[in-house]
Amino acid sequence: MNGTDRPGWCDRSVVRKTIRALAVGVVGLAGWVPGLAAWAGETITHPFAGVTRIARDELRPRPVKMHVLLIDLKTSGLRFRVTPHAGTLDTIKQTTLDFLKEQNAQLAINCHFFEPWPAPKPDPGTADLIGLAASDGQVYSPFEAAPPKSFAIRANAPALNIDAHNAATIVHRKPDDPTGRSTAEAVTLHNTLAGNAQILTRGVHTAGTGSWDRKPRPLTIVGIAPANTPDRHARLPDTWPCGWQGKKVRFLY
């Protein structure tokens, strides 16, 4: 999808095989509002080892289609990867499907916003990511204190880090680090991706309330679910929107 009101997305992440579980949700038009959702239908499948897929239709507060992936981070053989640094800027743009095929992965999602957007003509195919990014231990994009499209992207937006042992942590910028490449949490950055805001924090609604935040739009949302979360109750204490648009960087698992 393209549009001048939509900052460029993003970076990719993948799972190559199939504590807590990682939950990835693709929302096809609008978000979920506690207490108002009415299910029109739901299908639960297990396409890969450690992966539960929930396809859900809801009717209120508006018709919405959701595709939710619950990923058990303790699954043997599970590996993640964010698009690596490449090219003259942070990375090379690529569709999610192309990235999945290139990495021989099972699942892939969109992650970061990117610039320049709209893309220049001719498009060299490279992009700078907005927000903290790391791939296989290489940190190549810092937290963004002054994001280029501040109506949509919060300054120093939190990020999700998955370390070399598949431990997932939502991380925040370390205040006294001028480089923007260190976190307040004592973690080693390994595969790290960012979005535009954290919309749930310890179960509390922390999304923005501006006109851009309130407009229904397709989104990718990533969060960390408590251990042993039942499939039918995938409500996350910590979540944030992650990406949506044509060419982006990828995150693999």
DRENDO-1510 file (C-alpha; in Angstrom, 1 decimal, always signed):
<recs>
REC; n; res; u; v; w
REC; 1; MET; +0.0; +0.0; +0.0 .
REC; 2; ASN; +1.2; +3.5; -0.8 .
REC; 3; GLY; +0.1; +6.9; +0.4 .
REC; 4; THR; +1.7; +10.2; +1.3 .
REC; 5; ASP; +0.3; +10.1; +4.8 .
REC; 6; ARG; +2.1; +6.8; +5.5 .
REC; 7; PRO; +5.7; +7.0; +6.5 .
REC; 8; GLY; +7.8; +4.4; +4.7 .
REC; 9; TRP; +7.8; +0.9; +6.2 .
REC; 10; CYS; +10.2; -0.9; +6.8 .
REC; 11; ASP; +12.6; -3.6; +7.8 .
REC; 12; ARG; +11.9; -7.3; +7.8 .
REC; 13; SER; +12.1; -10.1; +10.3 .
REC; 14; VAL; +11.8; -13.9; +9.9 .
REC; 15; VAL; +11.4; -17.2; +11.7 .
REC; 16; ARG; +13.4; -19.9; +10.1 .
REC; 17; LYS; +12.0; -22.9; +11.9 .
REC; 18; THR; +9.6; -23.7; +13.6 .
REC; 19; ILE; +9.5; -17.8; +29.6 .
REC; 20; ARG; +7.1; -16.1; +27.3 .
REC; 21; ALA; +5.7; -16.2; +23.8 .
REC; 22; LEU; +6.2; -13.8; +21.0 .
REC; 23; ALA; +2.9; -12.7; +19.4 .
REC; 24; VAL; +2.7; -11.1; +16.0 .
REC; 25; GLY; -0.6; -9.8; +14.7 .
REC; 26; VAL; -1.5; -8.5; +11.3 .
REC; 27; VAL; -4.6; -6.3; +11.6 .
REC; 28; GLY; -6.5; -5.8; +8.4 .
REC; 29; LEU; -8.1; -2.3; +8.8 .
REC; 30; ALA; -8.6; -1.5; +12.5 .
REC; 31; GLY; -7.6; -2.3; +16.0 .
REC; 32; TRP; -9.1; -4.2; +18.9 .
REC; 33; VAL; -11.1; -2.4; +21.6 .
REC; 34; PRO; -11.4; -4.2; +25.0 .
REC; 35; GLY; -15.0; -5.1; +25.9 .
REC; 36; LEU; -16.4; -4.3; +22.4 .
REC; 37; ALA; -15.1; -7.1; +20.2 .
REC; 38; ALA; -17.6; -9.6; +18.8 .
REC; 39; TRP; -16.1; -12.6; +17.0 .
REC; 40; ALA; -17.7; -13.4; +13.7 .
REC; 41; GLY; -15.3; -16.4; +13.3 .
REC; 42; GLU; -12.0; -17.9; +14.3 .
REC; 43; THR; -9.7; -20.6; +13.0 .
REC; 44; ILE; -6.7; -21.9; +15.0 .
REC; 45; THR; -4.0; -23.9; +13.2 .
REC; 46; HIS; -0.4; -25.0; +14.0 .
REC; 47; PRO; +1.5; -24.6; +10.7 .
REC; 48; PHE; +5.0; -25.0; +12.1 .
REC; 49; ALA; +6.7; -26.3; +15.2 .
REC; 50; GLY; +6.2; -23.8; +18.0 .
REC; 51; VAL; +3.8; -21.6; +15.9 .
REC; 52; THR; +0.1; -21.2; +16.5 .
REC; 53; ARG; -1.8; -19.2; +13.9 .
REC; 54; ILE; -5.2; -17.6; +14.8 .
REC; 55; ALA; -7.3; -16.2; +11.9 .
REC; 56; ARG; -10.0; -14.1; +13.5 .
REC; 57; ASP; -12.9; -11.9; +12.2 .
REC; 58; GLU; -14.4; -9.4; +14.5 .
REC; 59; LEU; -17.5; -7.2; +14.0 .
REC; 60; ARG; -17.2; -4.4; +16.6 .
REC; 61; PRO; -16.3; -1.6; +16.8 .
REC; 62; ARG; -15.9; -2.1; +13.1 .
REC; 63; PRO; -15.3; -5.1; +10.8 .
REC; 64; VAL; -11.7; -6.3; +11.1 .
REC; 65; LYS; -9.7; -9.3; +10.0 .
REC; 66; MET; -6.7; -10.4; +12.2 .
REC; 67; HIS; -4.0; -12.9; +11.6 .
REC; 68; VAL; -2.2; -13.7; +14.9 .
REC; 69; LEU; +0.9; -15.8; +15.3 .
REC; 70; LEU; +1.9; -17.0; +18.7 .
REC; 71; ILE; +5.5; -18.2; +18.7 .
REC; 72; ASP; +6.9; -20.3; +21.5 .
REC; 73; LEU; +10.4; -19.0; +22.0 .
REC; 74; LYS; +11.5; -22.2; +23.7 .
REC; 75; THR; +11.0; -24.2; +20.6 .
REC; 76; SER; +14.1; -26.2; +19.5 .
REC; 77; GLY; +15.7; -24.9; +16.3 .
REC; 78; LEU; +13.9; -21.6; +16.3 .
REC; 79; ARG; +15.9; -18.7; +14.8 .
REC; 80; PHE; +15.2; -15.1; +14.0 .
REC; 81; ARG; +16.8; -12.6; +11.7 .
REC; 82; VAL; +16.3; -8.9; +11.0 .
REC; 83; THR; +17.3; -7.6; +7.6 .
REC; 84; PRO; +21.1; -6.9; +7.8 .
REC; 85; HIS; +23.0; -3.7; +7.1 .
REC; 86; ALA; +23.7; -3.3; +3.3 .
REC; 87; GLY; +24.1; -0.7; +0.6 .
REC; 88; THR; +25.0; +3.0; +0.9 .
REC; 89; LEU; +22.4; +3.7; +3.6 .
REC; 90; ASP; +21.2; +1.4; +6.4 .
REC; 91; THR; +19.9; -1.4; +4.2 .
REC; 92; ILE; +18.4; -2.6; +0.9 .
REC; 93; LYS; +14.6; -2.4; +0.5 .
REC; 94; GLN; +12.8; -5.6; -0.3 .
REC; 95; THR; +9.3; -7.0; -0.3 .
REC; 96; THR; +8.4; -9.2; +2.7 .
REC; 97; LEU; +7.8; -12.2; +0.4 .
REC; 98; ASP; +11.1; -11.8; -1.4 .
REC; 99; PHE; +12.9; -11.6; +1.9 .
REC; 100; LEU; +11.2; -14.8; +3.2 .
REC; 101; LYS; +12.1; -16.6; +0.0 .
REC; 102; GLU; +15.7; -15.4; +0.1 .
REC; 103; GLN; +16.2; -16.5; +3.7 .
REC; 104; ASN; +14.4; -19.8; +3.2 .
REC; 105; ALA; +12.2; -18.8; +6.2 .
REC; 106; GLN; +8.8; -19.9; +7.3 .
REC; 107; LEU; +7.4; -16.5; +8.4 .
REC; 108; ALA; +8.2; -12.9; +7.8 .
REC; 109; ILE; +6.8; -9.6; +8.8 .
REC; 110; ASN; +7.3; -5.8; +8.3 .
REC; 111; CYS; +9.2; -3.8; +10.9 .
REC; 112; HIS; +10.7; -0.4; +10.8 .
REC; 113; PHE; +9.6; +2.8; +9.1 .
REC; 114; PHE; +12.2; +4.0; +6.6 .
REC; 115; GLU; +13.3; +7.1; +4.7 .
REC; 116; PRO; +13.3; +8.6; +2.2 .
REC; 117; TRP; +9.6; +8.3; +1.7 .
REC; 118; PRO; +8.0; +8.9; -0.8 .
REC; 119; ALA; +10.9; +7.1; -2.6 .
REC; 120; PRO; +13.0; +9.2; -5.0 .
REC; 121; LYS; +12.8; +8.6; -8.8 .
REC; 122; PRO; +14.8; +6.8; -9.9 .
REC; 123; ASP; +14.7; +4.7; -6.7 .
REC; 124; PRO; +18.2; +3.4; -5.8 .
REC; 125; GLY; +16.6; +0.7; -3.6 .
REC; 126; THR; +18.3; +1.7; -0.4 .
REC; 127; ALA; +16.8; +3.1; +2.8 .
REC; 128; ASP; +17.6; +4.5; +6.3 .
REC; 129; LEU; +15.6; +2.9; +9.1 .
REC; 130; ILE; +13.8; +4.9; +11.7 .
REC; 131; GLY; +14.5; +3.5; +15.2 .
REC; 132; LEU; +16.8; +1.0; +16.8 .
REC; 133; ALA; +17.8; -1.9; +14.5 .
REC; 134; ALA; +20.3; -4.8; +14.8 .
REC; 135; SER; +20.8; -7.9; +12.8 .
REC; 136; ASP; +22.8; -10.9; +14.1 .
REC; 137; GLY; +24.4; -8.7; +16.7 .
REC; 138; GLN; +25.3; -5.7; +14.5 .
REC; 139; VAL; +23.6; -2.5; +15.6 .
REC; 140; TYR; +23.2; -0.4; +12.5 .
REC; 141; SER; +20.4; +2.1; +13.3 .
REC; 142; PRO; +20.1; +4.1; +16.6 .
REC; 143; PHE; +17.1; +5.2; +18.5 .
REC; 144; GLU; +15.6; +8.3; +16.7 .
REC; 145; ALA; +15.3; +11.4; +19.0 .
REC; 146; ALA; +13.8; +13.5; +16.2 .
REC; 147; PRO; +11.9; +11.2; +13.8 .
REC; 148; PRO; +11.3; +12.8; +10.3 .
REC; 149; LYS; +7.5; +12.2; +10.5 .
REC; 150; SER; +6.7; +13.0; +14.1 .
REC; 151; PHE; +3.0; +13.0; +13.5 .
REC; 152; ALA; +3.2; +9.2; +13.1 .
REC; 153; ILE; +6.5; +8.1; +14.9 .
REC; 154; ARG; +7.3; +8.8; +18.5 .
REC; 155; ALA; +10.7; +10.0; +19.5 .
REC; 156; ASN; +13.0; +7.3; +20.8 .
REC; 157; ALA; +10.2; +4.7; +20.3 .
REC; 158; PRO; +10.9; +1.4; +22.2 .
REC; 159; ALA; +12.1; -1.6; +20.3 .
REC; 160; LEU; +11.9; -5.4; +20.6 .
REC; 161; ASN; +15.1; -7.2; +21.1 .
REC; 162; ILE; +15.5; -11.0; +20.6 .
REC; 163; ASP; +18.9; -12.1; +21.9 .
REC; 164; ALA; +21.0; -15.0; +20.7 .
REC; 165; HIS; +19.1; -17.3; +23.1 .
REC; 166; ASN; +15.7; -16.2; +21.8 .
REC; 167; ALA; +14.9; -14.2; +25.0 .
REC; 168; ALA; +12.6; -11.3; +24.0 .
REC; 169; THR; +12.7; -7.9; +25.7 .
REC; 170; ILE; +11.1; -4.6; +25.0 .
REC; 171; VAL; +14.0; -2.1; +25.2 .
REC; 172; HIS; +14.2; +1.7; +25.7 .
REC; 173; ARG; +16.9; +4.2; +25.0 .
REC; 174; LYS; +19.5; +4.7; +27.7 .
REC; 175; PRO; +19.2; +8.4; +28.6 .
REC; 176; ASP; +22.9; +9.2; +29.0 .
REC; 177; ASP; +24.1; +7.6; +25.7 .
REC; 178; PRO; +24.4; +10.3; +23.0 .
REC; 179; THR; +24.8; +7.7; +20.3 .
REC; 180; GLY; +21.3; +6.2; +20.8 .
REC; 181; ARG; +22.7; +2.7; +20.5 .
REC; 182; SER; +22.5; +1.6; +24.1 .
REC; 183; THR; +19.4; +0.5; +26.1 .
REC; 184; ALA; +18.3; +1.1; +29.6 .
REC; 185; GLU; +17.8; -2.6; +30.0 .
REC; 186; ALA; +20.8; -4.9; +30.6 .
REC; 187; VAL; +20.6; -6.9; +27.4 .
REC; 188; THR; +22.8; -7.7; +24.4 .
REC; 189; LEU; +21.3; -6.4; +21.2 .
REC; 190; HIS; +21.1; -9.2; +18.6 .
REC; 191; ASN; +18.0; -9.0; +16.4 .
REC; 192; THR; +16.2; -5.8; +17.2 .
REC; 193; LEU; +13.3; -4.0; +15.5 .
REC; 194; ALA; +11.3; -0.9; +16.1 .
REC; 195; GLY; +7.9; +0.6; +15.2 .
REC; 196; ASN; +6.2; +3.9; +15.8 .
REC; 197; ALA; +5.0; +3.6; +19.4 .
REC; 198; GLN; +4.3; +1.2; +22.3 .
REC; 199; ILE; +0.5; +0.9; +22.4 .
REC; 200; LEU; +0.2; -1.4; +25.5 .
REC; 201; THR; +2.5; -1.2; +28.5 .
REC; 202; ARG; +2.0; -3.7; +31.3 .
REC; 203; GLY; -1.6; -4.0; +30.1 .
REC; 204; VAL; -2.2; -0.2; +30.1 .
REC; 205; HIS; -3.3; +1.6; +26.9 .
REC; 206; THR; -0.4; +3.9; +25.9 .
REC; 207; ALA; -1.2; +4.5; +22.2 .
REC; 208; GLY; -1.2; +8.0; +20.8 .
REC; 209; THR; -4.5; +10.0; +20.6 .
REC; 210; GLY; -3.7; +12.2; +17.6 .
REC; 211; SER; -5.6; +12.1; +14.3 .
REC; 212; TRP; -3.0; +9.8; +12.7 .
REC; 213; ASP; -3.2; +7.3; +15.6 .
REC; 214; ARG; -6.9; +7.2; +15.5 .
REC; 215; LYS; -7.4; +6.6; +11.8 .
REC; 216; PRO; -8.1; +2.9; +11.0 .
REC; 217; ARG; -5.4; +1.4; +8.9 .
REC; 218; PRO; -3.7; -2.0; +8.3 .
REC; 219; LEU; -0.9; -2.7; +10.8 .
REC; 220; THR; +1.6; -5.2; +11.9 .
REC; 221; ILE; +1.7; -5.4; +15.7 .
REC; 222; VAL; +4.3; -7.3; +17.8 .
REC; 223; GLY; +4.2; -8.0; +21.5 .
REC; 224; ILE; +5.3; -10.4; +24.3 .
REC; 225; ALA; +2.7; -12.6; +25.8 .
REC; 226; PRO; +2.9; -14.2; +29.3 .
REC; 227; ALA; +3.9; -17.8; +29.4 .
REC; 228; ASN; +1.1; -20.3; +28.8 .
REC; 229; THR; -1.2; -17.8; +27.2 .
REC; 230; PRO; -4.3; -19.6; +25.9 .
REC; 231; ASP; -4.8; -19.4; +22.2 .
REC; 232; ARG; -8.2; -17.8; +22.5 .
REC; 233; HIS; -7.0; -15.1; +24.9 .
REC; 234; ALA; -4.0; -13.7; +23.1 .
REC; 235; ARG; -4.1; -10.3; +24.8 .
REC; 236; LEU; -0.6; -8.8; +25.3 .
REC; 237; PRO; +0.7; -6.7; +28.2 .
REC; 238; ASP; +3.3; -5.0; +25.9 .
REC; 239; THR; +2.6; -4.3; +22.2 .
REC; 240; TRP; +3.3; -1.8; +19.5 .
REC; 241; PRO; +2.5; -1.3; +15.8 .
REC; 242; CYS; +5.4; -2.3; +13.5 .
REC; 243; GLY; +4.8; -1.8; +9.8 .
REC; 244; TRP; +2.7; -1.8; +6.6 .
REC; 245; GLN; +3.8; -0.7; +3.2 .
REC; 246; GLY; +5.1; -2.1; -0.1 .
REC; 247; LYS; +8.9; -2.4; +0.1 .
REC; 248; LYS; +10.4; -2.7; +3.5 .
REC; 249; VAL; +13.2; -4.3; +5.6 .
REC; 250; ARG; +12.4; -7.7; +7.1 .
REC; 251; PHE; +12.5; -9.6; +10.4 .
REC; 252; LEU; +12.7; -13.4; +10.2 .
REC; 253; TYR; +12.0; -16.2; +12.6 .
</recs>
